[in-house]
Amino acid sequence: MTKNGFSAAGLVLLCAGLPLSARAEAPPPAFGVCSACHSTEAGKTSFGPNLRGVGGRKAASLPGYAYSSALKASGLTWTREELDSWLTSPQRKVPGTKMPFAGYADAEKRRQVIDYLLSLK
Ligand code: HEC
């Protein structure tokens, strides 16, 4: 292999090894279950509230979405830390929430989902 061919192959390998957060908005497999209820396409609402731009947003603050009174009263702001405990167990984090998801016990899955959410502006 030529010297150039070698470095091009190296570059391809490097890109394949980039963390998910560094790739442009590709949802990780762990987001699949979320997307059954949540859209990340601007302006689209499904069963759950739209998640585009959720990072830094006040909980239950999207106009026009019928949130539970529990989430409205939570006073949360969706930082990485709050999203992490929410996705560990929504019902424990906000008793009375209407999000019917048991939670991800796997911290790596939560991290991938949160990296993805925080990459959506
Ligand atoms: C079966 C449907 C369902 C699934 C699966 C689901 N959610 Fe939800 N989600 C909801 C509903 C409904 C709400 C509104 C909760 C409320 O008002 O109490 C919600 C609320 C949220 C909120 C708060 C949004 C806001 O505007 O305050 C976040 C963040 C969230 N979900 C993230 C996720 C993520 C990430 C996953 C996947 C790991 C997921 N959800 C899986 C239905 C779902």
Backbone and ligand atoms as CSV (ligand in chain L), in Angstrom:
chain,resi,resn,atom,element,x,y,z
A,1,MET,N,N,0.849,-1.206,0.000
A,1,MET,CA,C,0.000,0.000,0.000
A,1,MET,C,C,0.879,1.248,0.000
A,2,THR,N,N,0.468,2.267,-0.736
A,2,THR,CA,C,1.229,3.521,-0.758
A,2,THR,C,C,1.080,4.217,0.588
A,3,LYS,N,N,1.912,5.185,0.777
A,3,LYS,CA,C,1.872,5.921,2.049
A,3,LYS,C,C,0.511,6.627,2.177
A,4,ASN,N,N,0.062,7.197,1.032
A,4,ASN,CA,C,-1.218,7.926,1.057
A,4,ASN,C,C,-2.406,7.009,1.332
A,5,GLY,N,N,-2.377,5.857,0.651
A,5,GLY,CA,C,-3.465,4.904,0.849
A,5,GLY,C,C,-3.568,4.517,2.305
A,6,PHE,N,N,-2.454,4.393,2.932
A,6,PHE,CA,C,-2.417,3.995,4.340
A,6,PHE,C,C,-3.078,5.024,5.233
A,7,SER,N,N,-2.747,6.304,5.023
A,7,SER,CA,C,-3.309,7.317,5.921
A,7,SER,C,C,-4.806,7.513,5.665
A,8,ALA,N,N,-5.233,7.294,4.394
A,8,ALA,CA,C,-6.677,7.421,4.130
A,8,ALA,C,C,-7.432,6.348,4.893
A,9,ALA,N,N,-6.876,5.129,4.895
A,9,ALA,CA,C,-7.535,4.050,5.628
A,9,ALA,C,C,-7.570,4.386,7.119
A,10,GLY,N,N,-6.489,4.977,7.602
A,10,GLY,CA,C,-6.437,5.358,9.006
A,10,GLY,C,C,-7.508,6.365,9.349
A,11,LEU,N,N,-7.748,7.298,8.438
A,11,LEU,CA,C,-8.757,8.336,8.660
A,11,LEU,C,C,-10.150,7.720,8.765
A,12,VAL,N,N,-10.426,6.774,7.875
A,12,VAL,CA,C,-11.728,6.115,7.900
A,12,VAL,C,C,-11.930,5.410,9.238
A,13,LEU,N,N,-10.888,4.726,9.697
A,13,LEU,CA,C,-10.975,4.030,10.986
A,13,LEU,C,C,-11.236,5.018,12.109
A,14,LEU,N,N,-10.536,6.156,12.049
A,14,LEU,CA,C,-10.696,7.189,13.079
A,14,LEU,C,C,-12.145,7.658,13.165
A,15,CYS,N,N,-12.747,7.911,12.000
A,15,CYS,CA,C,-14.125,8.406,11.969
A,15,CYS,C,C,-15.081,7.372,12.525
A,16,ALA,N,N,-14.855,6.114,12.193
A,16,ALA,CA,C,-15.743,5.055,12.673
A,16,ALA,C,C,-15.676,4.959,14.187
A,17,GLY,N,N,-14.539,5.377,14.765
A,17,GLY,CA,C,-14.374,5.276,16.202
A,17,GLY,C,C,-14.860,6.490,16.968
A,18,LEU,N,N,-15.361,7.508,16.273
A,18,LEU,CA,C,-15.825,8.709,16.980
A,18,LEU,C,C,-16.991,8.368,17.899
A,19,PRO,N,N,-17.058,9.021,19.057
A,19,PRO,CA,C,-18.210,8.785,19.929
A,19,PRO,C,C,-19.491,9.250,19.244
A,20,LEU,N,N,-20.609,8.651,19.624
A,20,LEU,CA,C,-21.888,8.976,18.992
A,20,LEU,C,C,-22.181,10.468,19.021
A,21,SER,N,N,-21.802,11.111,20.115
A,21,SER,CA,C,-22.130,12.528,20.274
A,21,SER,C,C,-21.459,13.386,19.205
A,22,ALA,N,N,-20.372,12.867,18.611
A,22,ALA,CA,C,-19.650,13.663,17.638
A,22,ALA,C,C,-20.230,13.492,16.236
A,23,ARG,N,N,-21.106,12.529,16.051
A,23,ARG,CA,C,-21.717,12.356,14.734
A,23,ARG,C,C,-22.985,13.176,14.654
A,24,ALA,N,N,-23.292,13.629,13.453
A,24,ALA,CA,C,-24.408,14.554,13.306
A,24,ALA,C,C,-25.752,13.867,13.529
A,25,GLU,N,N,-26.309,14.047,14.697
A,25,GLU,CA,C,-27.705,13.737,14.987
A,25,GLU,C,C,-28.169,12.348,14.579
A,26,ALA,N,N,-27.297,11.347,14.597
A,26,ALA,CA,C,-27.755,9.994,14.325
A,26,ALA,C,C,-28.250,9.393,15.633
A,27,PRO,N,N,-29.534,9.013,15.718
A,27,PRO,CA,C,-30.025,8.485,16.981
A,27,PRO,C,C,-29.371,7.147,17.313
A,28,PRO,N,N,-28.968,6.932,18.561
A,28,PRO,CA,C,-28.397,5.646,18.943
A,28,PRO,C,C,-29.511,4.607,19.019
A,29,PRO,N,N,-29.171,3.309,18.902
A,29,PRO,CA,C,-30.190,2.260,18.978
A,29,PRO,C,C,-31.055,2.394,20.230
A,30,ALA,N,N,-30.453,2.847,21.325
A,30,ALA,CA,C,-31.204,2.961,22.582
A,30,ALA,C,C,-32.320,4.001,22.505
A,31,PHE,N,N,-32.294,4.849,21.468
A,31,PHE,CA,C,-33.367,5.841,21.315
A,31,PHE,C,C,-34.582,5.248,20.608
A,32,GLY,N,N,-34.428,4.046,20.042
A,32,GLY,CA,C,-35.520,3.426,19.286
A,32,GLY,C,C,-36.815,3.353,20.067
A,33,VAL,N,N,-36.728,2.924,21.319
A,33,VAL,CA,C,-37.929,2.779,22.145
A,33,VAL,C,C,-38.551,4.146,22.420
A,34,CYS,N,N,-37.734,5.161,22.572
A,34,CYS,CA,C,-38.230,6.522,22.825
A,34,CYS,C,C,-39.000,7.038,21.607
A,35,SER,N,N,-38.474,6.721,20.420
A,35,SER,CA,C,-39.060,7.300,19.211
A,35,SER,C,C,-40.437,6.714,18.908
A,36,ALA,N,N,-40.808,5.640,19.605
A,36,ALA,CA,C,-42.181,5.150,19.483
A,36,ALA,C,C,-43.157,6.205,20.004
A,37,CYS,N,N,-42.723,7.020,20.929
A,37,CYS,CA,C,-43.599,8.020,21.564
A,37,CYS,C,C,-43.146,9.457,21.363
A,38,HIS,N,N,-41.889,9.648,20.955
A,38,HIS,CA,C,-41.351,11.013,20.856
A,38,HIS,C,C,-40.794,11.289,19.479
A,39,SER,N,N,-41.155,12.445,18.919
A,39,SER,CA,C,-40.509,12.908,17.695
A,39,SER,C,C,-39.379,13.869,18.055
A,40,THR,N,N,-38.359,13.907,17.197
A,40,THR,CA,C,-37.299,14.903,17.366
A,40,THR,C,C,-37.283,15.817,16.142
A,41,GLU,N,N,-38.298,15.673,15.300
A,41,GLU,CA,C,-38.424,16.544,14.135
A,41,GLU,C,C,-39.138,17.808,14.572
A,42,ALA,N,N,-38.560,18.955,14.258
A,42,ALA,CA,C,-39.117,20.228,14.719
A,42,ALA,C,C,-40.624,20.305,14.468
A,43,GLY,N,N,-41.358,20.670,15.494
A,43,GLY,CA,C,-42.787,20.931,15.339
A,43,GLY,C,C,-43.687,19.708,15.376
A,44,LYS,N,N,-43.108,18.494,15.435
A,44,LYS,CA,C,-43.946,17.290,15.400
A,44,LYS,C,C,-44.238,16.779,16.805
A,45,THR,N,N,-45.496,16.553,17.109
A,45,THR,CA,C,-45.863,15.990,18.407
A,45,THR,C,C,-46.459,14.614,18.184
A,46,SER,N,N,-46.010,13.625,18.949
A,46,SER,CA,C,-46.671,12.326,18.895
A,46,SER,C,C,-47.325,12.097,20.248
A,47,PHE,N,N,-47.326,10.867,20.722
A,47,PHE,CA,C,-47.953,10.575,22.018
A,47,PHE,C,C,-47.240,11.346,23.124
A,48,GLY,N,N,-45.937,11.451,23.043
A,48,GLY,CA,C,-45.165,12.229,24.012
A,48,GLY,C,C,-44.758,13.573,23.406
A,49,PRO,N,N,-44.259,14.484,24.243
A,49,PRO,CA,C,-43.838,15.793,23.738
A,49,PRO,C,C,-42.614,15.706,22.834
A,50,ASN,N,N,-42.468,16.656,21.928
A,50,ASN,CA,C,-41.309,16.723,21.038
A,50,ASN,C,C,-40.030,16.925,21.855
A,51,LEU,N,N,-38.958,16.243,21.460
A,51,LEU,CA,C,-37.735,16.301,22.262
A,51,LEU,C,C,-36.623,17.132,21.628
A,52,ARG,N,N,-36.896,17.763,20.489
A,52,ARG,CA,C,-35.839,18.610,19.909
A,52,ARG,C,C,-35.612,19.820,20.821
A,53,GLY,N,N,-34.382,20.042,21.230
A,53,GLY,CA,C,-34.078,21.198,22.077
A,53,GLY,C,C,-34.459,21.005,23.534
A,54,VAL,N,N,-34.655,19.745,23.951
A,54,VAL,CA,C,-35.096,19.503,25.325
A,54,VAL,C,C,-33.990,19.860,26.338
A,55,GLY,N,N,-32.739,19.791,25.913
A,55,GLY,CA,C,-31.627,20.143,26.805
A,55,GLY,C,C,-31.730,21.599,27.244
A,56,GLY,N,N,-31.803,21.823,28.560
A,56,GLY,CA,C,-31.894,23.186,29.087
A,56,GLY,C,C,-33.311,23.722,29.163
A,57,ARG,N,N,-34.274,22.933,28.635
A,57,ARG,CA,C,-35.673,23.367,28.643
A,57,ARG,C,C,-36.296,23.081,30.004
A,58,LYS,N,N,-37.247,23.910,30.415
A,58,LYS,CA,C,-37.993,23.637,31.642
A,58,LYS,C,C,-38.914,22.441,31.372
A,59,ALA,N,N,-39.055,21.551,32.342
A,59,ALA,CA,C,-39.941,20.401,32.165
A,59,ALA,C,C,-41.368,20.892,31.919
A,60,ALA,N,N,-42.075,20.147,31.072
A,60,ALA,CA,C,-43.497,20.416,30.807
A,60,ALA,C,C,-43.748,21.828,30.297
A,61,SER,N,N,-42.851,22.336,29.458
A,61,SER,CA,C,-42.990,23.734,29.031
A,61,SER,C,C,-43.349,23.912,27.554
A,62,LEU,N,N,-43.552,22.819,26.812
A,62,LEU,CA,C,-43.913,22.995,25.394
A,62,LEU,C,C,-45.368,23.421,25.282
A,63,PRO,N,N,-45.622,24.562,24.659
A,63,PRO,CA,C,-47.004,25.015,24.534
A,63,PRO,C,C,-47.813,24.024,23.695
A,64,GLY,N,N,-49.048,23.767,24.111
A,64,GLY,CA,C,-49.926,22.922,23.315
A,64,GLY,C,C,-49.830,21.448,23.628
A,65,TYR,N,N,-48.913,21.025,24.506
A,65,TYR,CA,C,-48.857,19.615,24.862
A,65,TYR,C,C,-49.529,19.412,26.228
A,66,ALA,N,N,-50.367,18.385,26.341
A,66,ALA,CA,C,-51.115,18.130,27.576
A,66,ALA,C,C,-50.288,17.303,28.558
A,67,TYR,N,N,-49.407,17.968,29.292
A,67,TYR,CA,C,-48.562,17.289,30.272
A,67,TYR,C,C,-49.384,16.878,31.497
A,68,SER,N,N,-48.858,15.928,32.257
A,68,SER,CA,C,-49.465,15.558,33.545
A,68,SER,C,C,-49.244,16.713,34.519
A,69,SER,N,N,-50.138,16.802,35.503
A,69,SER,CA,C,-49.922,17.864,36.495
A,69,SER,C,C,-48.668,17.571,37.310
A,70,ALA,N,N,-48.323,16.278,37.443
A,70,ALA,CA,C,-47.112,15.914,38.195
A,70,ALA,C,C,-45.866,16.517,37.533
A,71,LEU,N,N,-45.758,16.363,36.210
A,71,LEU,CA,C,-44.566,16.896,35.532
A,71,LEU,C,C,-44.580,18.426,35.538
A,72,LYS,N,N,-45.789,19.006,35.404
A,72,LYS,CA,C,-45.890,20.471,35.424
A,72,LYS,C,C,-45.438,21.026,36.764
A,73,ALA,N,N,-45.727,20.294,37.841
A,73,ALA,CA,C,-45.404,20.770,39.190
A,73,ALA,C,C,-43.971,20.409,39.599
A,74,SER,N,N,-43.246,19.692,38.721
A,74,SER,CA,C,-41.945,19.151,39.139
A,74,SER,C,C,-40.871,20.226,39.336
A,75,GLY,N,N,-40.995,21.331,38.643
A,75,GLY,CA,C,-39.994,22.398,38.757
A,75,GLY,C,C,-38.637,22.031,38.157
A,76,LEU,N,N,-38.591,20.939,37.373
A,76,LEU,CA,C,-37.312,20.480,36.819
A,76,LEU,C,C,-36.897,21.294,35.595
A,77,THR,N,N,-35.604,21.352,35.369
A,77,THR,CA,C,-35.034,21.829,34.105
A,77,THR,C,C,-34.176,20.688,33.578
A,78,TRP,N,N,-34.292,20.401,32.281
A,78,TRP,CA,C,-33.653,19.195,31.737
A,78,TRP,C,C,-32.156,19.367,31.479
A,79,THR,N,N,-31.381,19.295,32.536
A,79,THR,CA,C,-29.925,19.229,32.429
A,79,THR,C,C,-29.540,17.768,32.211
A,80,ARG,N,N,-28.273,17.513,31.906
A,80,ARG,CA,C,-27.785,16.134,31.755
A,80,ARG,C,C,-28.100,15.300,33.009
A,81,GLU,N,N,-27.879,15.882,34.192
A,81,GLU,CA,C,-28.078,15.146,35.446
A,81,GLU,C,C,-29.552,14.801,35.651
A,82,GLU,N,N,-30.432,15.778,35.405
A,82,GLU,CA,C,-31.862,15.531,35.605
A,82,GLU,C,C,-32.374,14.522,34.579
A,83,LEU,N,N,-31.892,14.612,33.347
A,83,LEU,CA,C,-32.301,13.636,32.329
A,83,LEU,C,C,-31.828,12.246,32.736
A,84,ASP,N,N,-30.645,12.173,33.330
A,84,ASP,CA,C,-30.102,10.872,33.707
A,84,ASP,C,C,-30.968,10.219,34.795
A,85,SER,N,N,-31.359,10.952,35.809
A,85,SER,CA,C,-32.186,10.319,36.841
A,85,SER,C,C,-33.616,10.077,36.341
A,86,TRP,N,N,-34.095,10.953,35.459
A,86,TRP,CA,C,-35.423,10.751,34.837
A,86,TRP,C,C,-35.443,9.453,34.047
A,87,LEU,N,N,-34.412,9.234,33.233
A,87,LEU,CA,C,-34.405,8.048,32.373
A,87,LEU,C,C,-34.053,6.778,33.147
A,88,THR,N,N,-33.519,6.918,34.349
A,88,THR,CA,C,-33.290,5.742,35.195
A,88,THR,C,C,-34.639,5.197,35.666
A,89,SER,N,N,-35.513,6.085,36.084
A,89,SER,CA,C,-36.862,5.698,36.494
A,89,SER,C,C,-37.774,6.922,36.504
A,90,PRO,N,N,-38.494,7.137,35.395
A,90,PRO,CA,C,-39.386,8.299,35.329
A,90,PRO,C,C,-40.374,8.334,36.503
A,91,GLN,N,N,-40.918,7.170,36.866
A,91,GLN,CA,C,-41.938,7.145,37.926
A,91,GLN,C,C,-41.349,7.470,39.289
A,92,ARG,N,N,-40.092,7.122,39.514
A,92,ARG,CA,C,-39.477,7.451,40.798
A,92,ARG,C,C,-39.090,8.932,40.818
A,93,LYS,N,N,-38.637,9.431,39.679
A,93,LYS,CA,C,-38.220,10.829,39.581
A,93,LYS,C,C,-39.413,11.762,39.739
A,94,VAL,N,N,-40.489,11.458,39.018
A,94,VAL,CA,C,-41.698,12.306,39.065
A,94,VAL,C,C,-42.914,11.402,39.262
A,95,PRO,N,N,-43.208,11.059,40.520
A,95,PRO,CA,C,-44.364,10.189,40.771
A,95,PRO,C,C,-45.625,10.820,40.174
A,96,GLY,N,N,-46.361,10.022,39.403
A,96,GLY,CA,C,-47.576,10.544,38.779
A,96,GLY,C,C,-47.373,10.986,37.338
A,97,THR,N,N,-46.135,10.890,36.828
A,97,THR,CA,C,-45.928,11.233,35.415
A,97,THR,C,C,-46.704,10.264,34.530
A,98,LYS,N,N,-47.089,10.742,33.365
A,98,LYS,CA,C,-47.816,9.845,32.448
A,98,LYS,C,C,-46.896,9.249,31.393
A,99,MET,N,N,-45.572,9.362,31.604
A,99,MET,CA,C,-44.664,8.710,30.644
A,99,MET,C,C,-44.575,7.222,30.989
A,100,PRO,N,N,-45.143,6.355,30.131
A,100,PRO,CA,C,-45.195,4.921,30.454
A,100,PRO,C,C,-43.922,4.198,30.016
A,101,PHE,N,N,-42.829,4.534,30.645
A,101,PHE,CA,C,-41.545,3.909,30.321
A,101,PHE,C,C,-40.880,3.552,31.643
A,102,ALA,N,N,-40.457,2.290,31.780
A,102,ALA,CA,C,-39.965,1.796,33.072
A,102,ALA,C,C,-38.602,2.367,33.435
A,103,GLY,N,N,-37.827,2.765,32.424
A,103,GLY,CA,C,-36.502,3.313,32.707
A,103,GLY,C,C,-35.409,2.414,32.157
A,104,TYR,N,N,-34.219,2.997,32.002
A,104,TYR,CA,C,-33.033,2.270,31.558
A,104,TYR,C,C,-32.117,2.099,32.764
A,105,ALA,N,N,-31.883,0.867,33.191
A,105,ALA,CA,C,-30.945,0.629,34.287
A,105,ALA,C,C,-29.500,0.798,33.807
A,106,ASP,N,N,-29.288,0.622,32.503
A,106,ASP,CA,C,-27.946,0.655,31.910
A,106,ASP,C,C,-27.472,2.101,31.691
A,107,ALA,N,N,-26.475,2.529,32.489
A,107,ALA,CA,C,-25.981,3.917,32.433
A,107,ALA,C,C,-25.443,4.272,31.053
A,108,GLU,N,N,-24.887,3.289,30.338
A,108,GLU,CA,C,-24.333,3.541,29.012
A,108,GLU,C,C,-25.455,3.868,28.018
A,109,LYS,N,N,-26.567,3.155,28.118
A,109,LYS,CA,C,-27.713,3.462,27.248
A,109,LYS,C,C,-28.230,4.870,27.537
A,110,ARG,N,N,-28.318,5.203,28.827
A,110,ARG,CA,C,-28.801,6.540,29.186
A,110,ARG,C,C,-27.858,7.602,28.630
A,111,ARG,N,N,-26.552,7.341,28.748
A,111,ARG,CA,C,-25.578,8.318,28.275
A,111,ARG,C,C,-25.732,8.539,26.759
A,112,GLN,N,N,-25.894,7.451,26.019
A,112,GLN,CA,C,-26.028,7.574,24.565
A,112,GLN,C,C,-27.277,8.361,24.190
A,113,VAL,N,N,-28.382,8.060,24.871
A,113,VAL,CA,C,-29.637,8.761,24.580
A,113,VAL,C,C,-29.501,10.244,24.936
A,114,ILE,N,N,-28.885,10.537,26.081
A,114,ILE,CA,C,-28.758,11.933,26.534
A,114,ILE,C,C,-27.794,12.702,25.624
A,115,ASP,N,N,-26.678,12.082,25.232
A,115,ASP,CA,C,-25.762,12.724,24.275
A,115,ASP,C,C,-26.526,13.116,23.011
A,116,TYR,N,N,-27.340,12.198,22.546
A,116,TYR,CA,C,-28.123,12.457,21.333
A,116,TYR,C,C,-29.088,13.622,21.556
A,117,LEU,N,N,-29.841,13.575,22.661
A,117,LEU,CA,C,-30.816,14.641,22.925
A,117,LEU,C,C,-30.125,16.002,23.034
A,118,LEU,N,N,-28.978,16.030,23.706
A,118,LEU,CA,C,-28.301,17.316,23.908
A,118,LEU,C,C,-27.655,17.818,22.614
A,119,SER,N,N,-27.521,16.944,21.615
A,119,SER,CA,C,-26.947,17.372,20.339
A,119,SER,C,C,-28.014,18.011,19.439
A,120,LEU,N,N,-29.281,17.870,19.799
A,120,LEU,CA,C,-30.379,18.404,18.975
A,120,LEU,C,C,-30.681,19.837,19.382
A,121,LYS,N,N,-30.439,20.751,18.502
A,121,LYS,CA,C,-30.709,22.153,18.853
A,121,LYS,C,C,-32.025,22.600,18.245
L,1,HEC,C1,C,-44.774,4.778,25.714
L,1,HEC,C2,C,-44.474,6.166,25.427
L,1,HEC,C3,C,-43.170,6.777,25.874
L,1,HEC,C4,C,-41.909,6.215,25.803
L,1,HEC,C5,C,-41.508,4.824,25.331
L,1,HEC,C6,C,-40.999,7.244,26.238
L,1,HEC,N1,N,-41.684,8.380,26.585
L,1,HEC,FE1,FE,-40.857,10.149,27.240
L,1,HEC,N2,N,-42.723,10.893,27.574
L,1,HEC,C7,C,-43.907,10.262,27.261
L,1,HEC,C8,C,-45.017,11.062,27.746
L,1,HEC,C9,C,-46.483,10.717,27.619
L,1,HEC,C10,C,-44.428,12.194,28.372
L,1,HEC,C11,C,-45.172,13.316,29.119
L,1,HEC,C12,C,-45.068,12.967,30.606
L,1,HEC,C13,C,-45.933,13.810,31.546
L,1,HEC,O1,O,-46.597,14.778,31.106
L,1,HEC,O2,O,-45.971,13.461,32.738
L,1,HEC,C14,C,-42.982,12.062,28.235
L,1,HEC,C15,C,-42.061,13.006,28.676
L,1,HEC,C16,C,-40.704,12.959,28.423
L,1,HEC,C17,C,-39.762,14.013,28.720
L,1,HEC,C18,C,-40.084,15.376,29.320
L,1,HEC,C19,C,-40.273,16.369,28.165
L,1,HEC,C20,C,-40.719,17.753,28.558
L,1,HEC,O3,O,-41.096,18.513,27.638
L,1,HEC,O4,O,-40.695,18.105,29.746
L,1,HEC,C21,C,-38.535,13.575,28.316
L,1,HEC,C22,C,-37.214,14.320,28.407
L,1,HEC,C23,C,-38.720,12.246,27.784
L,1,HEC,N3,N,-40.047,11.909,27.846
L,1,HEC,C24,C,-37.701,11.474,27.250
L,1,HEC,C25,C,-37.854,10.131,26.859
L,1,HEC,C26,C,-36.776,9.293,26.414
L,1,HEC,C27,C,-35.326,9.742,26.225
L,1,HEC,C28,C,-37.293,8.052,26.199
L,1,HEC,C29,C,-36.565,6.765,25.793
L,1,HEC,C30,C,-35.512,6.320,26.684
L,1,HEC,C31,C,-38.717,8.136,26.447
L,1,HEC,N4,N,-39.010,9.410,26.845
L,1,HEC,C32,C,-39.630,7.088,26.297
L,1,HEC,C33,C,-44.035,9.054,26.598
L,1,HEC,C34,C,-43.007,8.146,26.380
